[in-house]
Amino acid sequence: MRTQYAVSPDFVNLENGFFGVQPIPVHEAFKRYETEVNRENSYFLRVRYSKYLTAVLDALALFTGAEVGELLITRNLTESMNILIQGYPFSAGDGVLLAEHDYDSVIETLEMVAARKALALTRLCLPLDPHSDEQIVGLYEQAITPQTRVLLVTHVVHRSGQIMPVAKIVAMARRHGIDVMVDAAHSFAQLDYKIANLGADFVGVNLHKWLGAPLGVGLLYIRKGRVADIAPLFGDAQRNANDINKLGHFGSIPPAPILAIRDALDFHHSIGSSNKEARLRYLSQYWLAQVRTTPRVQILTPRSPERSCAIAAFSIMGIAAQQVAERLMTEHHIFTVVRDIAGRKGVRVTPHLFTTTAQLDLLVSAIRYMAAVGG
């Protein structure tokens, strides 16, 4: 598997949560598409592109369990969530329930729309290490008010790696007549599931993270029958209100990243969703298990293995997280990133399929050394 990735030998990359390294076959396909588009120019887009796009959407529908008419290719999760949030039929006084751990850009979009439309935002602070799904669902339910119209739920928290029980939250919200918007940026192709089985009417996705498609492709899912409820961000008077493509009038966009989605799906299928999830969880648990009991090391990810997968985070008492990340890179050639987690800063560690246990042993040794010697 590692031979299918070309990664820099100059450092150990344990910050694979930003975006995914394209497998070599996907990157080669992307370059072929780019060359083909450049060679044929407008002929490609006007004559041949629609056939390619249909094949990509068919493959995405099969993978997600959705219908083609429920899917729109976007540039990223942020664009998908902006389409949903800014197009949703909010009225003044409506409430939106979200969590402090949700993605910053999505929270900022909600704050912007709340200011424009006089919405009430309620923010939950959820436990880092919950004892059950029901505890999490109960906290969301207790925060619901008569004004609550929408819940924002992040499937895999980008800060700590915690997996939220989305399907159970959605079922609870539906009993209250509340819509759920799901941020599935990190769960898509990291966890083994189908979007349609989450039960939510609205889901945003990144395809350039764990699927390994090129940068610049995301996905928006809207359940059939709800498309008409979302107003377009960009003007499009030609399409029916029930046509999801009314939400994707972006103008000229680069087709090569979109075409390579199908190659990324093929590569993913060659591994298998369950195999991929199991391997990523194994790698994460491998290093966590070795440092969890190390004095002065605090793990900021749930203890139970099934509550996280590839992403996990830690801090070292007495050393600022930014200093820990900088020392990991300068002293040990290990690249990580700092994230705000439950009111504190932690170092996020995200291995990928090409990560070796030997590389994770280097991380473990570095953490133990810093914890022992201090700042």
PyMOL commands that set and color helices and strands:
alter all, ss='L'
color gray80, all
select helices_A, chain A and resi 2-4+24-40+42-64+68-70+77-87+104-117+133-142+166-175+195-198+227-229+244-247+255-271+273-291+305-307+321-332+357-373
alter helices_A, ss='H'
color red, helices_A
select strands_A, chain A and resi 12-13+71-74+95-99+120-124+148-154+179-183+202-206+218-222+297-299+312-316+334-335+337-341+344-349
alter strands_A, ss='S'
color yellow, strands_A
deselect
rebuild
show_as cartoon
